[in-house]
């Protein structure tokens, strides 16, 4: 999968999320190494807490963009072999230091944050407080993942001008919602990961950022491309095909239901 991501044009993959240690320290270390071998920039994991939070910089056309990857929770800890670390939102001082480092070495700072709770439909006060803290500490763009559903995208003022927070971009490539049937309310006795249509909504977010002569960050363009995950599990459960398409190309019935979301 890492090789495929590199081949289709993905540049940066954040490794910090609640499942980071599902295969222990060695699994996370192997994931980072494979991502790097595939040509991906992979912040969010490292040999120390500081290494895991350390910004990585991608330069394009003379513009330096830093990425910091962090998670607010972990499902488990790694207990095998040499200890490995994942980027965390706490302690606050370590996160602030990482963002200050990113700020000093780049033109634009992006924080990749894994937070919230599965299938919660909007950001809560904890996420909003952390988003504000990230912006105050140096982030210009905050890209959230975690709840598997779309949340709002907002502008915030920052010490450097403007900032943008996407509280959740939903799922992009996922087998969730495979048993949802268009036009039918999902069964409440089935796990939401299997039947909620919101789990098949995603957003490709394009953010145009410029830096003024005075060094102020300006959000020139914010454009969302809604995505929909096609999944024929109900028709072919033994050989299901998952395909991500633009919502505009998903058909009139799908557009009518999902576009308002």
PAKOLTI-232044 format. One line per 10 residues: number of its first residue (from 1); for each residue y, z, x of C-alpha. Coordinates in nm, 3 decimals. Layout:
% residues N
NUM	Y:Z:X ~ ...;
% end
This chain:
% residues 261
1	0.000:0.000:0.000 ~ 0.240:0.073:0.286 ~ 0.175:-0.274:0.424 ~ 0.241:-0.433:0.084 ~ 0.568:-0.241:0.046 ~ 0.685:-0.371:0.381 ~ 0.583:-0.726:0.296 ~ 0.775:-0.735:-0.035 ~ 1.100:-0.618:0.125 ~ 1.109:-0.240:0.083;
11	1.293:-0.079:0.373 ~ 1.298:0.296:0.302 ~ 1.037:0.524:0.141 ~ 1.107:0.895:0.089 ~ 0.800:1.111:0.159 ~ 0.926:1.440:0.018 ~ 0.776:1.513:-0.324 ~ 0.562:1.773:-0.498 ~ 0.238:1.587:-0.409 ~ 0.318:1.566:-0.035;
21	0.034:1.803:0.066 ~ -0.231:1.685:-0.181 ~ -0.436:1.570:0.121 ~ -0.318:1.850:0.347 ~ -0.114:1.838:0.667 ~ -0.325:1.554:0.804 ~ -0.278:1.345:0.489 ~ 0.099:1.374:0.506 ~ 0.103:1.301:0.879 ~ -0.119:0.995:0.826;
31	0.103:0.873:0.541 ~ 0.412:0.893:0.760 ~ 0.241:0.716:1.049 ~ 0.108:0.435:0.827 ~ 0.449:0.388:0.667 ~ 0.612:0.358:1.007 ~ 0.343:0.120:1.129 ~ 0.419:-0.101:0.828 ~ 0.784:-0.119:0.935 ~ 0.912:0.125:0.673;
41	1.175:0.388:0.739 ~ 1.013:0.708:0.608 ~ 1.229:1.022:0.596 ~ 1.113:1.348:0.440 ~ 0.823:1.460:0.663 ~ 0.800:1.577:1.021 ~ 0.675:1.818:1.283 ~ 0.936:2.082:1.194 ~ 1.159:2.168:0.898 ~ 1.456:2.014:1.077;
51	1.257:1.700:1.163 ~ 1.151:1.659:0.798 ~ 1.512:1.679:0.679 ~ 1.655:1.471:0.963 ~ 1.848:1.165:0.840 ~ 1.721:0.820:0.922 ~ 1.976:0.541:0.963 ~ 1.945:0.180:0.852 ~ 2.212:-0.058:0.978 ~ 2.292:-0.383:0.801;
61	2.586:-0.611:0.887 ~ 2.750:-0.335:1.086 ~ 2.722:-0.077:0.803 ~ 2.523:0.237:0.877 ~ 2.343:0.399:0.582 ~ 2.172:0.738:0.627 ~ 1.880:0.854:0.413 ~ 1.772:1.216:0.368 ~ 1.458:1.291:0.164 ~ 1.387:1.628:0.001;
71	1.192:1.794:-0.278 ~ 1.260:2.107:-0.482 ~ 0.892:2.199:-0.527 ~ 0.543:2.157:-0.385 ~ 0.213:2.169:-0.575 ~ 0.035:2.314:-0.273 ~ 0.071:2.383:0.099 ~ -0.109:2.219:0.385 ~ -0.368:2.456:0.533 ~ -0.559:2.221:0.764;
81	-0.495:2.142:1.129 ~ -0.154:2.143:1.300 ~ 0.122:2.230:1.056 ~ 0.337:1.949:0.917 ~ 0.658:1.987:0.718 ~ 0.825:1.825:0.418 ~ 1.200:1.809:0.346 ~ 1.305:2.090:0.113 ~ 1.617:2.169:-0.089 ~ 1.610:2.527:0.044;
91	1.721:2.699:0.256 ~ 2.068:2.573:0.175 ~ 2.192:2.595:0.534 ~ 1.926:2.360:0.670 ~ 1.999:2.100:0.402 ~ 2.374:2.124:0.463 ~ 2.317:2.075:0.836 ~ 2.107:1.763:0.774 ~ 2.373:1.610:0.549 ~ 2.649:1.697:0.797;
101	2.449:1.519:1.068 ~ 2.406:1.217:0.841 ~ 2.775:1.218:0.758 ~ 2.876:1.224:1.125 ~ 2.653:0.931:1.221 ~ 2.685:0.689:0.930 ~ 2.921:0.524:0.684 ~ 2.725:0.599:0.365 ~ 2.483:0.885:0.300 ~ 2.198:0.859:0.046;
111	1.999:1.164:-0.063 ~ 1.652:1.095:-0.208 ~ 1.566:1.395:-0.426 ~ 1.239:1.476:-0.602 ~ 1.305:1.736:-0.874 ~ 1.278:1.826:-1.243 ~ 0.965:1.866:-1.459 ~ 0.730:1.599:-1.594 ~ 0.858:1.433:-1.913 ~ 1.172:1.644:-1.948;
121	1.415:1.396:-2.099 ~ 1.741:1.500:-1.932 ~ 1.868:1.674:-1.621 ~ 1.915:2.048:-1.653 ~ 2.169:2.282:-1.499 ~ 1.962:2.333:-1.186 ~ 1.957:1.961:-1.107 ~ 2.326:1.924:-1.185 ~ 2.410:2.216:-0.958 ~ 2.201:2.075:-0.673;
131	2.355:1.730:-0.720 ~ 2.702:1.879:-0.688 ~ 2.593:2.072:-0.378 ~ 2.453:1.754:-0.220 ~ 2.775:1.564:-0.286 ~ 2.992:1.845:-0.153 ~ 2.776:1.860:0.162 ~ 2.806:1.488:0.235 ~ 2.594:1.269:0.006 ~ 2.759:0.961:-0.145;
141	2.459:0.845:-0.349 ~ 2.190:1.074:-0.493 ~ 1.873:0.901:-0.617 ~ 1.648:1.127:-0.823 ~ 1.278:1.099:-0.903 ~ 1.021:1.339:-1.046 ~ 1.016:1.363:-1.427 ~ 0.861:1.013:-1.468 ~ 1.125:0.918:-1.728 ~ 1.479:0.783:-1.710;
151	1.775:1.017:-1.687 ~ 2.145:0.942:-1.685 ~ 2.343:0.786:-1.401 ~ 2.687:0.943:-1.345 ~ 2.990:0.919:-1.124 ~ 3.116:1.233:-0.952 ~ 3.425:1.297:-0.748 ~ 3.355:1.396:-0.390 ~ 3.551:1.520:-0.089 ~ 3.533:1.161:0.039;
161	3.627:0.978:-0.282 ~ 3.355:0.878:-0.529 ~ 2.985:0.959:-0.550 ~ 2.700:0.847:-0.772 ~ 2.405:1.049:-0.903 ~ 2.101:0.891:-1.069 ~ 1.916:1.196:-1.201 ~ 1.592:1.000:-1.245 ~ 1.507:0.633:-1.199 ~ 1.185:0.672:-1.400;
171	0.860:0.514:-1.284 ~ 0.859:0.182:-1.102 ~ 0.491:0.117:-1.026 ~ 0.263:0.349:-1.219 ~ -0.045:0.358:-1.439 ~ 0.113:0.614:-1.670 ~ 0.150:0.540:-2.039 ~ -0.151:0.312:-2.026 ~ -0.275:0.412:-2.372 ~ 0.059:0.360:-2.548;
181	0.063:0.095:-2.816 ~ 0.396:-0.070:-2.891 ~ 0.548:0.043:-3.218 ~ 0.322:0.345:-3.263 ~ 0.437:0.702:-3.197 ~ 0.232:0.857:-2.916 ~ -0.035:1.111:-3.010 ~ 0.082:1.464:-2.936 ~ -0.273:1.582:-2.860 ~ -0.311:1.344:-2.565;
191	-0.157:1.422:-2.225 ~ 0.190:1.261:-2.216 ~ 0.110:1.084:-1.887 ~ -0.138:0.871:-2.082 ~ 0.054:0.790:-2.399 ~ 0.430:0.827:-2.350 ~ 0.609:0.489:-2.340 ~ 0.895:0.648:-2.143 ~ 0.656:0.664:-1.847 ~ 0.658:0.283:-1.839;
201	1.040:0.262:-1.820 ~ 1.206:0.215:-1.483 ~ 1.543:0.125:-1.339 ~ 1.635:-0.087:-1.041 ~ 1.978:0.048:-0.948 ~ 2.223:-0.159:-0.745 ~ 2.517:0.031:-0.599 ~ 2.800:-0.145:-0.420 ~ 2.985:0.094:-0.188 ~ 3.292:0.028:0.022;
211	3.497:0.243:0.257 ~ 3.874:0.217:0.227 ~ 4.113:0.195:0.519 ~ 4.170:0.568:0.475 ~ 3.796:0.635:0.503 ~ 3.747:0.701:0.131 ~ 3.422:0.605:-0.045 ~ 3.471:0.363:-0.335 ~ 3.195:0.266:-0.580 ~ 3.267:-0.103:-0.624;
221	2.972:-0.189:-0.846 ~ 2.703:-0.006:-1.039 ~ 2.438:-0.224:-1.201 ~ 2.110:-0.123:-1.359 ~ 1.822:-0.364:-1.407 ~ 1.584:-0.214:-1.666 ~ 1.217:-0.249:-1.581 ~ 0.903:-0.228:-1.794 ~ 0.546:-0.175:-1.679 ~ 0.298:-0.401:-1.852;
231	-0.051:-0.248:-1.869 ~ -0.345:-0.404:-2.052 ~ -0.567:-0.095:-2.029 ~ -0.627:-0.088:-2.406 ~ -0.751:-0.446:-2.401 ~ -0.945:-0.430:-2.073 ~ -1.005:-0.066:-1.972 ~ -1.258:-0.161:-1.703 ~ -1.030:-0.417:-1.536 ~ -0.677:-0.316:-1.633;
241	-0.385:-0.501:-1.480 ~ -0.054:-0.327:-1.412 ~ 0.251:-0.549:-1.368 ~ 0.618:-0.454:-1.336 ~ 0.864:-0.693:-1.500 ~ 1.229:-0.697:-1.589 ~ 1.266:-0.559:-1.939 ~ 1.450:-0.880:-2.030 ~ 1.129:-1.071:-1.957 ~ 0.896:-0.835:-2.144;
251	0.932:-0.997:-2.487 ~ 1.154:-0.941:-2.789 ~ 0.949:-0.658:-2.941 ~ 0.940:-0.457:-2.619 ~ 1.314:-0.514:-2.559 ~ 1.402:-0.402:-2.913 ~ 1.217:-0.073:-2.864 ~ 1.290:0.012:-2.500 ~ 1.643:-0.117:-2.436 ~ 1.811:0.169:-2.629;
261	1.622:0.415:-2.407;
% end
